[in-house]
Structures are given as structure tokens and as C-alpha cells.
Amino acid sequence: MSRWLACPLLCLLLATGVGAAESPQDARTEEALQRYNAGVGALARGDLEYALYQFRQAIRLNPDLADAHHNLGVALLGMRQPAQAAEEFSKVLELQPENVEARMGLGAAYRDMRNPEQAIAELSQVLPKKADIAQFRLVLGELYRQVKQPQIAVTHLKEAARLAPDDPAVRFQLGLAYAEVGETDAAIEAFRTTIRLRPDDPDAYSLLGFEVGKKIRALTDEKVAAYRKATELRPTDANAHYGLGVAYIEKARDSRLDEKRALLQLALEQFRLFQQLAPQDPRAPAAAHNIEALEPQVK
């Protein structure tokens, strides 16, 4: 059963509080309530099979018992039968159109049926009344990620993180959403927080490494662009030529094979220019070593 779908187990009409039946119809009503309460007890114990049986018996005796339909839907979700659960929650909404918990249940069923668009449509209707529930925001964030709307996902997941700052699942999903909108620094921070809260999460470590790698590549690109501009503005700047050669090598390490040779050729040219401009520089031996190492790779 989904944690955020923690609908109350209704015990509004206990068998011990019902008077003796005075007619066949009253007898059916009383038995329906007894069956219903037995189902509630079974659901509380996690005995889903018995809960299903009792709720179905209650509905057979009283088809308009909305609470029985609702909790039957909850049990069916727990049994991983979302299509049947959706039918029960829909029945509740026929009987009680404003039932918020049933609307949530229907959204959960659509989510489990892998229909995120319909799940969002149902859950959005109850958002004003459930806006302060972290797990509700988490589910919406996950769903918006599934429909390729990560910016909306970030909005919900940031609110979930505010409501439940120590929930690693929230931080993990927030990291994924940040990564999808290109906010690398925020994604890195979210994955770091996930690891702090859940130190044995291999996915968080892997994604943190991936995002850090993206940042390093972005910084390398910026490094290349900065040194290149420096050499354009001042072609005799030996330091800029040396730095640009190093930057090209760094960029080549993470480049595709077809790009690697061209980048190494550019690096080689920069080190040769450095040698011409500053033959007495302390880094001249390192430049000569780089030239010697690069020449066979670009032939």
C-alpha cells in the first residue's frame, strides 16, 4: 500500500454498537456492517486476502456502502490489482463525488497502471486539500517527471523537501528532477543530501558521480573557452597557450574517439607555440614532454 495513501481504516459503525435487527433489510444492513468491520480489522493486520473477502461480502449485502468500496480499493492496491482498485474508487466517487480520499485512491490506481497523465489529472483535483503532505508532493513530483515536465516536478519536490527535510526518497527524486532541468549544482547537492540520509544508496552515489562529471566537463569547456579568448586577445601570452594545451588534453579525456585526435592536435599546437614564446620558462621541459607524448597520437 502506498505510504501517502494512508487512508483511515474506518470503524464508524461497529457491530457492538448496532441494535438488534427488526426486519430482513435491517439484518442485511447489520451483517454488511459486521463484514465491513471484519475487513477493516484484516486490513489493519495486513491480511489483504481476508480483507478482500469481507469487503466484497459487505458490498454484496449493501452495494451503496461507500466505505467498503473505498477500503476494498485500498486492499486491491496492496494486492497490486490497480485496475480493479480503480473501479472501486470510481464507485465511491459515484456515491460521494467530493470524497477526497477516493480521488487520491483513484490517482494512485492510475499511477500503478502506468498512466501518469490520468493520475496527475485525478490528484491535481485534491492538491489544495493535500498540499502540506510531503508524500503527496513526492508522488506528484515523480509523476511530472514521468510526463517529461521536470520543472513542475522540481516545484513539488522542493515543497516535499521542505515538509520532510530528512526523507532520502524526496531528496533523491529532487536530484533527478534538477538534473533533468540542467541545474547540475542543485542536483549534486540533492544527491549529497540523499547520501547523508541514506549512506548505503548505490544509485545516489552513481548519480552524484555522473553529475559531478557533467560539472567537470562544463568547467573544462569554460576553461578551454577562457584560454582560447586570452590567446586571441594577446597571441604572445605564453601562459595562456600552455594553459590552453592542458585544457585541450583534459577535454580530450572525456571526448568521443572521433573528437579526441582533433583535440590532441590542438593541444600539440599550443605546446609548440609555448616553446617558441618562452623557451626558458620552467615549464619548458614539461611542454617538451607533452609534445613528445602527443605526436604519436595525432599521426
Residue pairs with C-beta under 8 A, 6 or more apart in sequence:
1 74
1 77
1 78
2 77
2 108
2 135
2 139
3 135
4 104
4 108
4 133
4 135
4 136
4 138
4 139
5 74
5 77
5 104
5 105
5 108
7 70
7 71
7 74
7 101
7 104
7 105
8 101
9 40
9 43
9 44
9 71
10 40
10 67
10 70
10 71
11 37
11 40
12 67
13 33
13 36
13 37
14 33
14 37
15 30
15 33
15 34
15 37
18 30
18 33
21 27
21 29
21 30
28 61
28 62
29 61
29 62
31 61
32 57
32 58
32 59
32 61
32 62
32 65
32 68
33 58
35 54
35 55
35 57
35 58
35 61
35 68
36 54
36 55
36 58
36 65
36 67
36 68
36 71
38 50
38 54
39 50
39 51
39 52
39 53
39 54
39 55
39 58
39 68
39 71
39 72
39 75
40 51
40 71
42 48
42 50
42 51
42 54
43 51
43 71
43 74
43 75
48 75
48 78
48 79
49 79
51 71
51 72
51 75
52 72
52 75
52 76
52 79
55 68
55 69
55 71
55 72
55 75
56 72
58 65
58 68
59 65
59 68
59 69
59 72
62 68
64 95
66 91
66 92
66 95
66 96
66 99
66 102
69 88
69 89
69 91
69 92
69 95
70 88
70 89
70 92
70 99
70 101
70 102
70 105
72 85
72 88
73 85
73 86
73 87
73 88
73 89
73 92
73 102
73 105
73 109
74 85
74 105
76 82
76 84
76 85
76 88
77 85
77 105
77 108
77 109
77 112
80 112
82 108
82 109
82 110
82 111
82 112
82 113
83 109
83 113
85 105
85 108
85 109
85 112
86 106
86 109
86 110
86 113
88 105
89 102
89 103
89 105
89 106
89 109
90 106
92 99
92 102
92 105
93 99
93 102
93 103
93 106
96 102
100 126
100 129
100 130
103 122
103 123
103 125
103 126
104 122
104 123
104 126
104 130
104 136
106 122
107 119
107 120
107 122
107 123
107 126
107 139
108 119
108 139
110 116
110 118
110 119
110 122
111 119
111 139
111 143
116 143
116 146
116 147
117 147
119 143
120 140
120 143
120 144
120 147
123 136
123 139
123 140
123 143
124 140
127 136
127 140
130 136
131 137
131 159
132 163
133 163
134 160
134 163
134 164
134 167
134 170
135 160
135 164
137 156
137 157
137 159
137 160
137 163
138 156
138 157
138 160
138 164
138 167
138 169
138 170
138 173
140 153
140 156
141 153
141 154
141 156
141 157
141 160
141 173
141 174
141 177
142 153
142 173
143 153
144 150
144 152
144 153
144 156
145 153
145 173
145 176
145 177
145 180
150 177
150 180
150 181
151 181
153 173
153 177
153 180
154 174
154 177
154 178
154 181
154 183
157 170
157 173
157 174
157 177
158 174
160 167
160 170
160 173
160 174
161 167
161 170
161 171
161 174
164 170
166 197
167 197
168 193
168 194
168 197
168 198
168 201
168 204
171 190
171 191
171 193
171 194
171 197
172 190
172 191
172 194
172 198
172 201
172 203
172 204
174 190
175 187
175 188
175 190
175 191
175 194
175 204
175 207
175 211
176 187
176 207
178 184
178 186
178 187
178 190
179 187
179 207
179 211
184 211
184 214
184 215
184 218
185 215
187 207
187 211
188 208
188 211
188 212
188 215
191 204
191 207
191 208
191 211
192 208
194 201
194 204
195 201
195 204
195 205
195 208
198 204
213 254
216 254
217 251
217 254
220 247
220 250
220 251
220 254
221 251
223 243
223 247
223 250
224 244
224 247
224 248
224 251
227 240
227 241
227 243
227 244
227 247
228 244
230 237
230 240
230 243
230 244
231 237
231 240
231 241
231 244
231 270
234 240
236 277
237 277
238 273
238 274
238 277
238 278
238 281
241 270
241 271
241 273
241 274
241 277
242 270
242 271
242 274
242 278
242 281
242 283
242 287
244 266
244 267
244 270
245 266
245 267
245 268
245 269
245 270
245 271
245 274
245 287
245 290
246 267
248 263
248 264
248 266
248 267
248 270
249 263
249 264
249 267
249 290
251 263
252 259
252 260
252 263
252 264
252 267
255 263
261 297
261 298
264 294
264 297
264 298
265 298
267 290
267 294
268 290
268 291
268 294
268 295
268 298
271 287
271 290
271 291
271 294
272 291
274 281
274 283
274 284
274 287
275 284
275 287
275 288
275 291
278 284
281 287
